[in-house]
Amino acid sequence: MFNNKNVLITGGTGSFGTKFVSMIFENFSPKKVIVFSRDEMKQWSMAEKFKKHSNLRFFIGDVRDKDRLYRAFTNVDYVVHAAATKIVPIAEYNPFECVKTNVIGAMNVVDAAIDKGVKKVVALSTDKASSPINLYGATKLASDKLFLAANAYSGEHTKFSVVRYGNVMGSRGSVIPLFNKIRENGSIPITDNRMTRFMITLEQAVKLVWHAFEDCIGGEIYVKKIPSMKVIDIAEALAPKAKKEVIGIRPGEKLHEQMISSEDAIFTYEYDDHYKILPSINDWHKDANRIKNGIKVSENFIYDSENNKEWMSRDELVNWVKNNEKDFEKI
């Protein structure tokens, strides 16, 4: 799919971008991979890590800057849009900045992709975009809607789709590296004993994006089937002897993650290892080419981390950490 193609990822120096670049070089022979981000130190560090790949390029830029995006998107075939302001409390206290990056930035990516003739764009979303209660979720819902609607005025020359997932295991800023780091010398902060989270690996997240590129007609939201865990069980698994301190829910935080709401259910189809939410506009949710072999979910279907059918055990998490903790500081 990516062989001899030019691939660009916005926000490409983050945990996802680093894993994406690593996996694309392991599995494909791209003509060029372009990392677009605004942090020169992270780009320098990433360039050192991948220095043997002469076809890796770096672009300093911000998705808020449309002119810079136009320059970066020249001759690009595929774009992964991963750039976002995503830390919930920071977004709550800096709402204008969150909107500029997550909404205006999405509009700029759409315009640049269409005008520069990009073939396909896959945007990363979040569980928080489903029935949002915080600003970050609201901006990502707006972003999702922008990317889905973009298919209506791209003339189908550029196809846009979205992938949605929750907590990424071991990613920068997530609870697993945090709990793993402080288990020997401090108490473990627990927001609420009832709190649950979806569990997805970076490799699974990258492969979901690849599937979206292969499968999309335009306007789909892809949601992978993944297990849940209680946050208290994560803490007990990683730091069984440490003191657990309940600190309360942060501003804008949910007790449980939701990926598909009951309102989305009427447009949602189930597949072997994922769900696909089809767009309601233009009757695209009735399009056989988009539905393919999907089975319609029930009208009252909700996919959230509390009522999930699949759960990860403490032992499974401990084994995963043992096999992957060497990478925590690298991502």
Sequence and secondary structure as in RCSB ss.txt:
>XXXX:A:sequence
MFNNKNVLITGGTGSFGTKFVSMIFENFSPKKVIVFSRDEMKQWSMAEKFKKHSNLRFFIGDVRDKDRLYRAFTN
VDYVVHAAATKIVPIAEYNPFECVKTNVIGAMNVVDAAIDKGVKKVVALSTDKASSPINLYGATKLASDKLFLAA
NAYSGEHTKFSVVRYGNVMGSRGSVIPLFNKIRENGSIPITDNRMTRFMITLEQAVKLVWHAFEDCIGGEIYVKK
IPSMKVIDIAEALAPKAKKEVIGIRPGEKLHEQMISSEDAIFTYEYDDHYKILPSINDWHKDANRIKNGIKVSEN
FIYDSENNKEWMSRDELVNWVKNNEKDFEKI
>XXXX:A:secstr
  TT EEEEETTTSHHHHHHHHHHHHH   SEEEEEES HHHHHHHHHHTTT TTEEEEE  TT HHHHHHHTTT
  EEEE      HHHHHH HHHHHIIIIIHHHHHHHHHHHTT SEEEEEEEGGGSS  SHHHHHHHHHHHHHHHH
HHHTTTSSEEEEEEE  BTT TTSHHHHHHHHTTTS EEES TT EEE B HHHHHHHHHHHHHH SSS EEEE 
  EEEHHHHHHHH TTS EEE    TT  SS EEE HHHHTTEEE SSEEEE  SGGGGGG HHHHTT EE  TT
  EESSS S B  HHHHHHHHHHHGGGGGG 
